[in-house]
Amino acid sequence: MAISLTESAAKQIKKQLDKRGSGVGLKLGVKKSGCSGFAYTIDYADEVHEGDRVFEKYGVKVITTQDDLAVIDGIELDYRREGINEAFKFNNPNVTGMCGCGESFSV
């Protein structure tokens, strides 16, 4: 079971944590949402809780719960700039379908 991130995503996470001035990493998860079933959640992680899974690459930690890992196992987190838009992109091999607007996904 693993979560990976691109160098671009790691740089953006580090930049945001430095700007915030605190935090141990990025908290990545899922919630039930939308017409397809799940949506990604991203937040700052100020601590690692018992039972959390921690993945580190390029000196940046991504933290998730064991329950969420079942849905996002194998995901690659990327950060891209396309024109004037920039955002995290989720390359999740478990996704079997997405809603029309791209907000939610099913596994």
C-alpha positions in Angstrom: 0.0 0.0 0.0 1.4 3.3 -1.0 0.9 7.0 -1.8 3.4 8.7 -4.0 3.8 12.3 -5.1 5.6 14.1 -7.9 8.4 16.5 -7.2 6.1 19.3 -8.3 3.5 18.3 -5.7 6.2 18.0 -3.0 7.5 21.5 -3.7 3.9 22.9 -3.5 3.2 21.1 -0.2 6.5 22.4 1.3 5.8 25.9 0.0 2.3 25.9 1.7 3.6 24.4 5.0 6.5 27.0 5.0 4.0 29.8 4.3 1.7 28.5 7.1 4.6 28.2 9.5 3.6 24.9 11.0 2.5 21.4 10.2 4.1 18.0 9.8 2.7 17.3 6.3 -0.4 17.0 4.1 -3.4 15.1 5.2 -5.0 13.3 2.2 -8.3 11.5 2.5 -11.7 10.9 1.0 -15.3 11.6 1.9 -18.6 10.4 0.6 -19.7 13.1 -1.8 -21.2 13.9 -5.2 -23.1 11.7 -7.6 -20.3 9.1 -8.0 -19.5 8.3 -4.3 -16.2 9.9 -3.1 -14.3 13.2 -3.2 -10.7 13.9 -2.2 -10.0 15.9 0.9 -6.8 17.8 1.5 -5.8 19.6 4.7 -2.7 20.4 6.8 -1.6 17.7 9.2 -0.4 19.2 12.5 0.3 15.8 14.1 0.3 12.1 13.2 -2.4 10.2 15.0 -2.2 6.5 16.1 -3.2 4.4 13.2 -2.4 7.0 10.5 -0.2 5.9 7.6 2.7 8.2 6.7 4.4 8.3 3.3 7.4 10.4 2.6 9.0 11.5 -0.6 11.2 14.5 -1.5 11.3 15.3 2.3 7.5 15.8 2.4 5.1 13.7 4.4 1.6 12.7 3.2 -0.6 11.3 5.9 -3.8 9.3 5.6 -6.0 7.0 7.6 -6.0 3.3 7.1 -9.7 3.4 6.0 -9.0 6.1 3.4 -5.9 4.2 2.1 -8.2 1.4 1.0 -9.7 3.8 -1.5 -6.6 5.7 -2.5 -3.9 3.0 -2.4 -1.5 3.5 -5.3 -2.5 7.1 -5.9 0.0 9.6 -7.2 -0.5 13.2 -6.2 0.7 15.7 -8.7 0.6 19.5 -8.9 0.2 21.2 -12.3 0.0 24.6 -13.7 -2.1 24.9 -16.9 -2.4 28.4 -18.2 -3.5 30.6 -15.2 -4.9 27.6 -13.3 -2.9 25.5 -10.9 -4.1 22.6 -8.8 -3.3 19.2 -7.3 -4.1 16.3 -9.6 -5.0 12.9 -8.4 -3.8 9.9 -10.4 -5.7 7.1 -8.7 -5.5 3.6 -10.3 -8.6 2.5 -8.3 -11.1 4.9 -9.9 -13.6 3.1 -12.1 -15.8 6.1 -12.9 -16.1 9.9 -12.4 -19.1 12.2 -12.4 -19.5 14.6 -15.3 -18.2 17.6 -13.4 -15.1 15.7 -12.1 -15.8 16.5 -8.5 -16.5 12.9 -7.4 -15.4 9.4 -8.3 -16.2 5.8 -7.7 -14.0 2.8 -7.0 
